[in-house]
Amino acid sequence: MELYDEISDWLIKYLNKHKLETFVVGISGGIDSAVTSALCARTNKKTILITMPIHQNPKETLRGEAHIKCLKKKFSKVEALNINLTSTYDELKKTTPARFQTDLSLANTRARLRMSALYLIAASSKGIVVGTGNKVEDFGVGFYTKYGDGGVDISPIADCTKTQVWEMGKYLGIDKEIIKADPTDGLWEDGRLDISQLGMSYQDLEKAMIDSNSPNYNKYLEIRNRNLHKMEPIPICKIKNE
């Protein structure tokens, strides 16, 4: 069985097992959400795809919308939604003291607002929120927002490297503009790319994850250790029995 068939089959079994009806996926205009949404759509289960711009680069949103239109033409059970969260985000900023508004805290706030919107839709649709993180991000270096894009019910591509995601994208007919787009989390006013935040490409990260002799291995460990708090279980204060 090919990887994309294996994942789609897994998605169907999960939904049926839990007597649910709908996949809910946030669409960013990037390769991970494009592949994840295509895998969900090809199950022929109801799939709601949502763009959620927050002061977004129009190119990212347009790529996402074009991808959704393409899936709607191929699969009858795909539904499209656009929930513009810009005013919600601006209102939160307005009511929060400026001293708490750092670039990082605001970037993470965008991701958490989107997570809330996804769960709003999922909870009213007998659905689940489908994660779009890959193996490098989710289990390699923890490159995601805790309770933001990390707040999901299932993660179908979380055991796939970025290279595997790109390869699946080609097979699934994902638009070339999405495949060749520079990876970005879309959370920053300056539109910064993933490579500038991580300090290396996904290809180099993948090599470092499997080869301790990689020239980037120490850098990989540095990033990973910094984000381990996201990947480990929530610490619990265990009370001693008297």
C-alpha positions in Angstrom: 0.0 0.0 0.0 1.3 3.4 -0.9 1.9 6.0 1.9 -1.0 8.3 0.8 -3.4 5.3 0.6 -2.2 4.1 4.0 -2.9 7.5 5.6 -6.3 8.0 4.0 -7.3 4.5 5.1 -6.1 5.3 8.6 -8.2 8.5 8.6 -11.4 6.6 7.6 -10.9 3.9 10.3 -10.4 6.6 12.9 -13.5 8.5 12.0 -15.6 5.3 11.9 -14.2 3.9 15.1 -15.2 7.0 17.0 -18.6 7.5 15.3 -17.6 10.9 13.9 -18.5 12.5 10.6 -16.2 15.3 9.7 -12.6 16.3 9.2 -11.8 19.9 9.9 -8.5 21.3 8.5 -7.0 24.8 8.6 -5.6 25.8 5.2 -2.5 28.0 5.2 -1.4 27.9 1.6 1.5 25.7 2.5 2.4 22.2 1.5 1.6 20.5 4.8 -2.0 21.7 5.1 -2.5 21.1 1.3 -1.4 17.4 1.5 -3.3 16.8 4.8 -6.5 18.3 3.4 -6.1 16.3 0.1 -5.7 13.1 2.2 -8.8 13.9 4.1 -10.8 14.8 1.0 -10.0 11.6 -0.8 -11.6 9.5 2.0 -15.0 10.8 0.7 -15.9 11.7 4.2 -17.2 15.3 4.9 -14.2 17.6 5.0 -14.4 21.2 6.0 -11.4 23.3 4.9 -11.0 26.7 6.5 -8.8 29.7 5.7 -8.3 32.0 8.7 -6.3 35.1 7.6 -4.9 37.4 10.3 -3.2 40.3 8.5 -2.1 37.6 6.1 0.1 37.9 3.1 -2.5 37.8 0.3 -0.4 35.3 -1.7 -0.7 32.8 1.1 -4.4 33.1 1.4 -4.9 33.0 -2.4 -2.8 29.8 -2.7 -5.0 28.2 0.0 -8.3 29.3 -1.6 -7.1 28.0 -5.0 -6.2 24.7 -3.4 -9.6 24.4 -1.8 -11.4 25.1 -5.0 -9.4 22.4 -6.7 -10.4 19.8 -4.0 -14.0 20.9 -4.2 -14.0 20.1 -8.0 -12.6 16.6 -7.3 -14.5 15.6 -4.2 -18.2 16.3 -3.5 -18.0 16.2 0.3 -15.5 19.1 0.6 -16.8 22.3 2.1 -15.0 25.7 2.1 -15.1 28.3 4.8 -13.3 31.6 5.3 -13.1 33.0 8.8 -11.2 36.3 8.8 -9.8 36.6 12.3 -8.1 39.9 11.8 -10.6 42.0 13.7 -10.7 39.4 16.6 -6.9 39.6 16.8 -6.9 43.4 16.7 -9.5 43.6 19.4 -7.5 41.3 21.7 -4.4 43.4 21.1 -6.4 46.5 21.9 -7.6 45.2 25.3 -4.2 43.7 26.3 -1.5 45.9 28.0 1.2 46.7 25.5 4.0 45.3 27.7 2.7 41.8 27.1 2.7 42.2 23.4 6.0 40.8 22.1 6.6 39.6 18.6 6.6 36.0 19.8 3.5 36.2 22.1 1.5 37.8 19.3 2.6 35.2 16.7 1.5 32.4 19.1 -1.7 34.2 19.7 -2.5 34.1 16.0 -2.1 30.3 16.1 -4.2 29.9 19.2 -7.1 32.0 17.7 -7.1 29.8 14.7 -7.2 26.7 16.9 -10.2 28.0 18.7 -12.0 28.7 15.4 -11.3 25.1 14.2 -12.7 23.6 17.3 -15.8 25.8 17.1 -16.5 24.3 13.7 -15.5 20.7 14.7 -17.7 20.7 17.8 -20.8 21.7 15.8 -20.1 19.2 13.0 -19.5 15.9 14.8 -15.9 16.5 13.7 -12.3 16.4 14.6 -9.5 18.9 14.1 -6.9 17.4 11.9 -3.2 18.4 12.5 -1.0 19.4 9.6 2.4 19.1 11.3 5.1 16.8 9.9 7.7 14.6 11.7 10.5 17.2 11.6 8.3 19.9 13.2 6.3 17.8 15.6 8.9 15.4 16.9 12.2 16.7 15.7 12.5 20.3 16.8 9.0 21.2 18.2 8.4 23.9 15.6 4.8 24.7 16.4 2.7 26.7 18.9 1.6 24.8 22.0 -2.2 24.8 22.0 -2.1 26.6 18.6 -1.3 24.5 15.5 -0.2 21.9 18.1 -3.8 21.7 19.5 -5.3 19.0 17.3 -7.2 15.7 17.6 -5.2 13.6 15.1 -2.0 14.0 13.2 -2.0 12.0 10.0 1.4 13.2 8.6 3.3 13.6 11.9 5.3 10.5 11.1 6.3 11.8 7.6 9.4 13.9 6.9 9.0 17.1 5.0 10.6 15.4 2.0 7.8 12.7 2.1 5.2 15.4 2.3 6.6 17.1 -0.8 6.6 13.8 -2.6 3.0 13.1 -1.7 2.1 16.5 -2.8 3.3 15.8 -6.3 1.4 12.5 -6.5 -1.8 14.1 -5.1 -1.7 16.8 -7.7 -1.1 19.7 -5.4 -0.5 23.0 -7.2 3.1 23.6 -8.1 2.9 27.1 -6.6 2.3 25.4 -3.2 4.9 22.8 -3.6 7.6 25.3 -4.6 6.6 28.0 -2.0 9.2 28.7 0.7 7.9 27.2 3.9 6.5 29.7 6.4 4.2 29.5 9.4 2.5 32.7 8.4 2.5 34.1 12.0 4.7 37.1 11.6 4.1 40.7 10.4 7.4 40.6 8.4 6.4 37.3 6.7 9.6 35.5 7.9 10.3 32.1 6.5 10.8 28.8 8.5 14.5 28.6 7.5 15.2 32.0 9.1 13.6 30.9 12.3 15.1 27.5 12.5 18.5 28.5 11.1 18.6 25.6 8.6 16.5 24.0 5.9 14.2 21.1 6.4 16.5 18.9 4.3 19.4 19.6 6.7 17.2 19.0 9.7 16.1 15.7 8.4 19.7 14.6 7.9 20.6 15.8 11.4 17.7 13.9 13.0 19.0 10.5 11.7 22.8 11.1 11.6 24.7 12.3 14.7 27.7 12.9 12.4 25.8 15.6 10.5 27.5 19.0 10.6 24.2 20.4 11.8 23.6 17.8 14.5 24.5 20.1 17.4 22.4 22.9 16.0 19.5 20.4 15.7 19.9 19.3 19.3 20.0 23.0 20.5 16.7 23.7 18.8 15.1 20.4 20.0 16.2 20.9 23.6 14.8 24.4 23.6 11.4 23.1 22.6 11.2 19.8 24.5 8.6 21.3 26.8 6.2 21.1 23.9 6.8 17.5 23.1 6.9 16.1 26.7 3.8 15.4 28.7 2.5 18.2 30.9 4.4 18.1 34.3 2.2 17.0 37.2 3.0 17.7 40.8 2.5 14.3 42.4 1.3 14.6 46.0 3.0 12.2 48.4 0.7 10.0 50.5 1.1 10.6 54.2 
